[in-house]
Amino acid sequence: MKGKHFVDSLKKFDKIKQYEIEEAVQIAIDTATAKFDETLELHVKLGVDPRHADQQVRGVVVLPNGTGKTVRVLVIAKGAKADEAKAAGADYVGAEEYIEKIQKENWFDFDIMITTPDMMGLVGRMGKLLGPKGLMPNPKSGTVTMDVAKAVNDVKAGKVEYRVDKTSICHVIFGKRSFGKEKLVENARTLMEAIIKAKPAAAKGTYLKSVTVATTMGRGIKVAYKSIAK
């Protein structure tokens, strides 16, 4: 059974109509009824078949206004690169001691793991632990790199990863309700432009199938997606 606030919010917009991104974001803000600062999400249905390697859609983008989320960063590196990571503001920096902590203590008090290429031999052994949690570093997401300082700064500044799932949908957060319409729309456009540019050459037919905006606890609002990335 749906709550009264949720039911009332559905009366404030047409579930079938496609709204311009500015209007969709404003509706999401106005209908967010939770007592906490809800996160806004973009759900993008793509005309690709993710079962084929040449139709994968994956990448990263730094949102101009950040995500509003505090991200805890673990960097696996040694020597000068470890020093660079600490200076850049990484929450945890180390090597074997953190790998052992994860393996023996099931420790996962971090949101992103960044590592240098030379440490991937050790990190790769934790694939079964990190993979299911979406924490495995990957060069495509910028988390396997020699430029650990930039990687840490990007994550802290609001870098998000978009990746098509098995149902051909990208689910990505793009800010908090408290950001206000202008900042959220700017983030949404930046994200959509990145997804559009990532269209695989092998993808045939219509690439963008549908775009929906929703808050953490709210109902999806359909977006006139052709007008998003101008």
C-alpha positions as CSV (number, residue, x, y, z in Angstrom):
1,M,0.0,0.0,0.0
2,K,1.4,3.4,-1.0
3,G,1.7,6.2,1.6
4,K,-0.6,9.3,1.4
5,H,2.2,11.6,0.5
6,F,3.3,9.3,-2.4
7,V,-0.3,9.1,-3.7
8,D,-0.8,12.9,-3.4
9,S,2.5,13.5,-5.4
10,L,1.2,11.4,-8.3
11,K,-1.7,13.9,-8.7
12,K,0.8,16.7,-9.4
13,F,2.0,15.4,-12.8
14,D,0.9,13.3,-15.8
15,K,2.5,9.9,-15.6
16,I,2.3,9.5,-19.4
17,K,3.4,13.0,-20.6
18,Q,7.0,13.7,-21.5
19,Y,8.3,16.8,-19.8
20,E,11.1,19.1,-20.7
21,I,14.1,18.4,-18.4
22,E,13.7,21.7,-16.5
23,E,10.0,20.9,-15.8
24,A,10.7,17.3,-14.9
25,V,13.4,18.3,-12.4
26,Q,11.1,20.9,-10.8
27,I,8.4,18.3,-10.5
28,A,10.8,15.9,-8.9
29,I,11.9,18.6,-6.4
30,D,8.3,19.5,-5.6
31,T,7.1,16.0,-5.1
32,A,10.0,14.8,-3.0
33,T,8.3,14.1,0.3
34,A,11.0,12.3,2.3
35,K,12.3,14.0,5.4
36,F,15.9,13.6,4.2
37,D,17.6,15.4,1.2
38,E,16.6,13.0,-1.5
39,T,19.0,12.1,-4.4
40,L,17.9,12.6,-7.9
41,E,18.5,9.8,-10.4
42,L,18.5,9.6,-14.2
43,H,17.3,6.3,-15.8
44,V,18.3,6.1,-19.5
45,K,16.9,3.3,-21.6
46,L,19.3,2.6,-24.6
47,G,18.8,0.9,-27.9
48,V,21.8,-1.4,-27.4
49,D,22.2,-5.1,-26.7
50,P,24.6,-5.3,-23.7
51,R,25.2,-9.0,-24.4
52,H,27.5,-8.0,-27.2
53,A,30.9,-6.5,-26.2
54,D,30.8,-4.0,-29.1
55,Q,27.5,-2.5,-27.7
56,Q,28.7,-1.8,-24.2
57,V,28.1,1.7,-22.9
58,R,30.3,2.7,-20.0
59,G,32.2,5.8,-19.0
60,V,32.7,8.5,-16.4
61,V,31.9,12.2,-16.2
62,V,32.5,14.9,-13.7
63,L,29.3,16.6,-12.9
64,P,29.8,20.4,-12.8
65,N,27.9,20.8,-9.5
66,G,29.0,17.5,-7.9
67,T,26.7,14.8,-6.6
68,G,26.2,16.0,-3.0
69,K,27.4,12.7,-1.8
70,T,30.4,12.3,0.5
71,V,32.7,9.7,-1.2
72,R,35.2,7.6,0.8
73,V,38.2,6.8,-1.3
74,L,40.7,4.0,-0.8
75,V,43.9,4.2,-2.8
76,I,46.1,1.2,-3.2
77,A,49.6,2.5,-4.0
78,K,53.1,2.7,-2.7
79,G,55.9,5.3,-2.5
80,A,55.5,8.6,-4.2
81,K,52.1,7.7,-5.6
82,A,50.8,6.9,-2.1
83,D,52.1,10.3,-1.0
84,E,50.3,12.0,-3.9
85,A,47.0,10.2,-3.0
86,K,47.3,11.4,0.6
87,A,47.9,15.0,-0.5
88,A,44.9,14.8,-2.8
89,G,42.6,13.9,0.1
90,A,42.2,10.2,-0.2
91,D,40.5,8.8,2.9
92,Y,42.6,5.6,3.1
93,V,46.0,5.0,1.4
94,G,48.1,1.9,1.6
95,A,48.9,-1.4,0.0
96,E,49.1,-5.0,1.4
97,E,47.7,-3.9,4.7
98,Y,44.4,-2.8,3.2
99,I,44.2,-5.8,0.9
100,E,44.7,-8.1,3.9
101,K,42.1,-6.1,5.8
102,I,39.5,-6.6,3.1
103,Q,40.3,-10.3,2.7
104,K,40.4,-11.2,6.4
105,E,38.1,-8.7,8.0
106,N,35.6,-8.2,5.2
107,W,36.3,-4.5,5.5
108,F,34.4,-2.3,3.0
109,D,34.3,1.2,4.6
110,F,34.9,2.9,1.3
111,D,32.9,3.8,-1.8
112,I,35.7,3.9,-4.5
113,M,39.0,2.0,-4.8
114,I,41.7,3.6,-6.9
115,T,45.0,1.8,-7.7
116,T,48.1,2.2,-9.7
117,P,48.7,-0.4,-12.5
118,D,51.6,-2.0,-10.7
119,M,49.3,-3.0,-7.8
120,M,46.6,-4.6,-10.0
121,G,48.2,-8.0,-9.6
122,L,47.4,-8.0,-5.9
123,V,44.1,-6.2,-6.3
124,G,42.9,-8.5,-9.0
125,R,43.0,-11.4,-6.6
126,M,40.1,-9.8,-4.8
127,G,37.9,-9.9,-7.8
128,K,35.3,-12.2,-6.2
129,L,35.0,-9.8,-3.2
130,L,35.2,-6.5,-5.1
131,G,33.3,-7.3,-8.3
132,P,29.8,-8.0,-6.8
133,K,30.0,-4.8,-4.9
134,G,31.0,-2.7,-7.9
135,L,34.3,-1.8,-6.3
136,M,36.8,-3.4,-8.7
137,P,39.1,-0.8,-10.2
138,N,39.0,-0.5,-13.9
139,P,41.0,1.6,-16.4
140,K,37.8,2.6,-18.3
141,S,36.4,4.2,-15.1
142,G,39.7,6.0,-14.4
143,T,40.3,4.0,-11.2
144,V,43.4,2.2,-12.5
145,T,45.9,5.0,-13.2
146,M,49.3,6.5,-12.4
147,D,47.7,9.9,-11.9
148,V,46.2,9.0,-8.6
149,A,45.9,12.7,-7.5
150,K,43.7,13.5,-10.4
151,A,41.6,10.4,-9.9
152,V,41.0,11.3,-6.2
153,N,40.2,14.9,-7.1
154,D,37.7,13.9,-9.8
155,V,35.9,11.5,-7.5
156,K,35.7,14.1,-4.7
157,A,34.6,16.7,-7.1
158,G,31.6,14.6,-8.3
159,K,32.7,12.1,-10.9
160,V,30.0,9.5,-11.6
161,E,30.2,6.3,-13.7
162,Y,27.5,5.4,-16.1
163,R,27.2,1.8,-17.3
164,V,24.5,0.0,-19.2
165,D,23.0,-2.9,-17.2
166,K,21.6,-6.2,-18.5
167,T,18.3,-4.6,-19.3
168,S,20.0,-1.9,-21.5
169,I,19.4,0.9,-18.9
170,C,21.9,3.3,-17.3
171,H,21.0,4.3,-13.7
172,V,23.0,7.3,-12.6
173,I,22.6,9.8,-9.7
174,F,23.0,13.5,-10.6
175,G,22.6,15.5,-7.4
176,K,20.5,16.3,-4.3
177,R,17.1,17.9,-4.1
178,S,18.7,20.8,-2.2
179,F,20.8,21.7,-5.2
180,G,17.8,23.4,-6.8
181,K,16.6,23.2,-10.4
182,E,19.4,25.1,-12.2
183,K,22.3,23.0,-10.8
184,L,20.4,19.7,-11.2
185,V,19.5,20.5,-14.9
186,E,23.1,21.4,-15.6
187,N,24.2,18.1,-14.1
188,A,21.6,16.2,-16.1
189,R,22.5,17.8,-19.4
190,T,26.3,17.1,-18.8
191,L,25.5,13.4,-18.0
192,M,23.2,13.0,-21.0
193,E,25.8,14.5,-23.4
194,A,28.4,12.0,-22.1
195,I,26.0,9.1,-22.6
196,I,25.1,10.2,-26.1
197,K,28.8,10.6,-27.1
198,A,29.4,7.1,-25.8
199,K,27.1,5.6,-28.4
200,P,28.7,2.4,-29.8
201,A,29.4,2.3,-33.5
202,A,27.7,-1.1,-33.5
203,A,24.4,0.2,-32.1
204,K,21.7,0.3,-34.8
205,G,18.4,2.0,-34.8
206,T,17.2,4.4,-32.1
207,Y,19.9,4.9,-29.5
208,L,17.9,6.8,-26.9
209,K,14.7,4.9,-26.0
210,S,13.5,6.7,-22.9
211,V,14.7,8.9,-20.1
212,T,13.2,9.2,-16.7
213,V,13.9,11.4,-13.7
214,A,13.2,10.2,-10.2
215,T,14.0,11.0,-6.6
216,T,15.1,8.3,-4.1
217,M,11.6,7.7,-2.9
218,G,9.6,9.2,-5.7
219,R,7.8,8.1,-8.9
220,G,9.5,8.3,-12.3
221,I,8.8,11.4,-14.4
222,K,9.2,10.9,-18.2
223,V,11.5,13.3,-20.0
224,A,11.4,14.7,-23.5
225,Y,14.9,13.3,-24.0
226,K,15.5,14.8,-27.5
227,S,15.7,18.2,-26.0
228,I,18.1,17.3,-23.1
229,A,21.5,17.4,-24.7
230,K,21.5,20.7,-26.6
